[in-house]
């Protein structure tokens, strides 16, 4: 009775051994009572919960099956993107036009940016939240391997990032934004022979996210000059910002600075990041 002195009622589950030696899951309810003479009594009620346990296990099995299916889907998407990337790279090898090769290389990097998200979803335990620190560092490293200077100069990254997690419909456009902006800095920001620094800031306050990418290169004249450019890169940056329902600001003083602000949210459906 001591365990019931304060609670007056306790409920728990245990395995009951039946007359034929079979273990049956039961729910036990103990209630402390007092009769008319003030004598303490204990009422015990046992309920067979076999059907409930079977239903619970069925739900768990179904959930595990769906998780395995999701993992396989992301794995196959990643592999299919790798095939597409490989085909484009073969096209690059067979083409001698530098401009076409450069355009194809940019397409390969965009595909790799998307594939990286699916690889994270496949290898991590969570299928709904993606670590953007892990994603951005892996992506920027890949871009450096592609565009590292060959003239002896050194370009470095500096990171200042919170542990931000996004769902796939926001992680993909954000990853593509990083790809476009960092690629632009690596290719155009620094004069030949000059060292450079690219700073990547990612901050979260409540549901508000700030992505800031700054390089200490040559910059550009004004925000108006950038916004009036008619290039695929600028169009893609504006498109990805729009998919995040975000705001873009740029500054060309003391190098180039891109700021993107948006709110975290769960967008429904894969089409949320395909509306180009």
C-alpha positions in Angstrom: 0.0 0.0 0.0 2.9 2.4 0.5 3.3 3.1 -3.2 -0.4 4.1 -3.3 -0.4 6.4 -0.2 0.0 9.6 -2.3 -1.2 8.6 -5.7 -4.2 6.5 -4.7 -4.1 5.0 -8.2 -1.3 3.3 -10.1 -1.4 1.8 -13.6 1.3 -0.3 -15.3 1.8 -3.1 -17.8 3.3 -6.5 -17.2 3.3 -10.0 -18.6 0.8 -12.3 -17.0 1.4 -16.1 -17.1 -1.8 -17.9 -18.1 -3.0 -21.3 -16.9 -1.5 -22.9 -20.0 1.9 -21.2 -19.5 1.4 -18.5 -22.2 2.6 -14.9 -21.5 -0.2 -12.4 -22.0 0.4 -8.6 -21.9 -1.9 -7.1 -19.3 -2.7 -3.6 -18.1 -2.9 -3.5 -14.3 -4.8 -0.8 -12.4 -4.4 -0.6 -8.6 -6.6 1.7 -6.6 -6.3 2.3 -2.9 -9.7 2.2 -1.1 -11.0 2.4 2.5 -14.1 0.5 3.7 -16.7 1.7 6.1 -14.7 0.6 9.1 -11.6 2.6 8.0 -9.8 -0.6 6.8 -7.4 0.0 3.9 -8.2 -2.1 0.8 -6.6 -2.5 -2.6 -8.7 -3.0 -5.7 -6.8 -4.6 -8.7 -8.1 -4.7 -12.2 -6.3 -6.5 -15.0 -7.1 -6.0 -18.6 -5.8 -8.1 -21.5 -4.1 -5.7 -24.0 -2.9 -8.2 -26.5 -4.9 -6.7 -29.4 -3.5 -3.2 -28.6 0.0 -4.5 -28.5 -0.4 -6.2 -31.8 -1.8 -3.0 -33.3 1.1 -0.9 -31.9 3.7 -3.4 -33.3 2.0 -3.2 -36.7 2.3 0.6 -36.6 6.0 0.4 -35.7 6.7 -2.1 -38.4 4.9 0.0 -41.0 6.9 3.1 -39.9 10.1 1.2 -40.2 9.2 0.0 -43.6 8.4 3.5 -44.7 11.7 4.8 -43.4 13.5 2.1 -45.3 11.5 3.0 -48.4 12.4 6.7 -48.0 16.1 5.9 -47.6 16.0 3.8 -50.7 14.3 6.6 -52.7 16.9 9.2 -51.6 19.6 6.7 -52.4 18.3 6.1 -55.9 17.7 9.8 -56.5 21.3 10.5 -55.5 22.6 7.7 -57.8 20.4 8.9 -60.8 21.8 12.5 -60.3 25.3 11.1 -60.3 24.6 9.4 -63.6 23.3 12.6 -65.1 26.3 14.5 -63.7 28.6 11.8 -65.2 27.0 12.1 -68.6 27.4 15.9 -68.6 31.1 15.5 -67.6 31.6 13.1 -70.5 30.1 15.8 -72.8 32.6 18.3 -71.3 35.5 16.0 -72.1 34.4 15.6 -75.7 33.9 19.4 -76.2 36.8 21.7 -76.9 34.9 25.0 -76.6 36.0 26.7 -73.3 32.7 28.5 -72.9 30.6 25.4 -73.4 32.8 23.4 -71.0 32.4 26.1 -68.4 28.7 26.1 -68.7 28.5 22.4 -68.4 30.8 22.5 -65.3 28.3 24.9 -63.7 25.5 22.5 -64.4 27.4 19.6 -62.9 27.9 21.6 -59.7 24.2 22.5 -59.5 23.4 18.8 -59.8 25.9 17.9 -57.2 24.4 20.5 -54.8 21.0 18.7 -55.1 22.6 15.3 -54.8 24.4 16.3 -51.6 21.0 16.9 -49.9 19.7 13.5 -50.9 22.9 11.9 -49.8 22.5 13.5 -46.3 18.9 12.3 -46.1 20.0 8.8 -47.0 23.0 8.6 -44.6 21.4 10.4 -41.6 18.7 9.2 -39.2 16.3 12.0 -40.0 14.5 12.2 -43.3 12.9 15.6 -42.6 15.7 17.8 -41.2 19.0 18.5 -42.9 22.1 20.0 -41.2 23.0 23.0 -43.2 26.4 23.3 -41.5 27.3 19.9 -42.8 25.8 20.6 -46.2 27.4 24.0 -46.7 30.9 22.9 -45.7 30.8 19.8 -48.0 29.5 21.9 -50.9 32.0 24.7 -50.5 34.8 22.1 -50.3 33.6 20.5 -53.5 33.6 24.0 -55.2 37.1 24.7 -54.0 38.3 21.5 -55.5 36.7 22.5 -58.8 37.8 26.2 -58.9 41.0 26.3 -56.8 43.5 28.8 -58.2 46.4 27.3 -60.3 48.6 30.4 -60.1 49.9 29.9 -56.6 47.4 32.2 -54.8 45.3 30.9 -51.9 41.6 31.3 -51.3 40.3 30.3 -47.9 36.9 30.0 -46.3 35.8 31.4 -42.9 32.7 30.0 -41.4 30.4 31.4 -38.7 27.3 29.2 -38.7 24.6 28.2 -36.2 23.4 24.6 -36.2 20.5 25.2 -38.6 18.3 22.4 -39.8 15.9 22.7 -42.7 13.5 20.4 -44.5 14.3 19.3 -48.0 12.1 22.0 -49.7 14.2 24.8 -48.1 17.5 23.0 -47.9 17.7 22.5 -51.7 17.2 26.1 -52.8 19.5 27.3 -49.9 22.2 24.9 -51.1 21.8 26.0 -54.7 22.1 29.7 -53.5 25.4 28.9 -51.8 26.6 27.1 -54.9 25.8 30.1 -57.2 27.3 32.7 -54.9 30.4 30.9 -53.9 31.1 29.8 -57.5 30.8 33.4 -58.5 33.3 34.5 -55.8 35.8 31.7 -56.7 35.7 32.5 -60.4 35.4 36.3 -60.6 36.1 38.0 -57.2 39.9 37.8 -57.1 42.6 39.1 -59.4 45.2 36.6 -60.6 47.9 36.0 -58.1 46.0 37.5 -55.2 45.0 35.6 -52.1 41.3 35.8 -51.0 38.9 35.0 -48.2 35.2 34.0 -48.5 33.2 34.3 -45.4 30.0 32.3 -44.9 27.6 33.3 -42.1 24.5 31.3 -41.3 22.4 32.5 -38.3 19.0 31.6 -36.8 16.9 33.5 -34.4 13.6 31.8 -33.7 12.2 31.1 -37.2 14.3 33.8 -38.9 17.3 32.6 -41.0 20.2 34.8 -42.3 22.6 33.6 -44.9 25.5 36.0 -45.6 28.3 35.3 -48.1 31.1 37.9 -48.4 34.3 37.9 -50.3 37.2 40.4 -50.0 37.7 40.6 -53.8 37.1 43.3 -56.3 33.4 43.7 -55.7 31.1 45.6 -58.1 29.9 49.1 -58.5 26.5 49.0 -57.0 23.5 46.8 -56.1 21.7 48.3 -59.1 24.5 47.1 -61.4 24.1 43.6 -60.1 20.3 43.5 -60.3 20.3 44.8 -63.9 22.7 42.1 -65.1 21.0 39.7 -67.5 22.8 36.5 -66.5 21.7 33.0 -65.7 23.5 33.1 -62.4 21.6 36.2 -61.3 18.3 34.8 -62.5 19.0 31.6 -60.5 19.9 33.5 -57.3 16.7 35.5 -57.5 14.6 32.3 -58.3 16.0 30.4 -55.3 15.5 33.4 -53.0 11.9 33.5 -54.2 11.4 29.8 -53.5 12.4 30.5 -49.9 10.0 33.5 -49.8 13.1 35.4 -48.8 14.7 38.8 -49.3 17.9 39.5 -51.1 20.3 42.4 -50.6 23.7 42.8 -52.3 26.6 45.1 -51.7 29.7 45.6 -53.9 31.8 47.7 -51.5 35.0 46.1 -50.1 34.2 43.0 -52.0 30.9 41.4 -52.8 28.3 40.7 -50.0 25.1 38.7 -50.5 22.5 38.6 -47.7 19.5 36.4 -47.8 16.8 36.5 -45.1 13.9 34.0 -44.8 11.8 32.2 -42.3 11.8 28.5 -41.6 8.7 26.6 -42.6 7.5 23.2 -43.7 6.6 23.5 -47.4 4.4 20.7 -48.7 5.4 18.6 -51.6 8.6 18.3 -53.7 7.3 20.8 -56.2 8.0 23.6 -53.7 11.6 23.7 -54.9 11.0 23.0 -58.6 9.0 26.1 -59.5 11.7 27.7 -61.7 
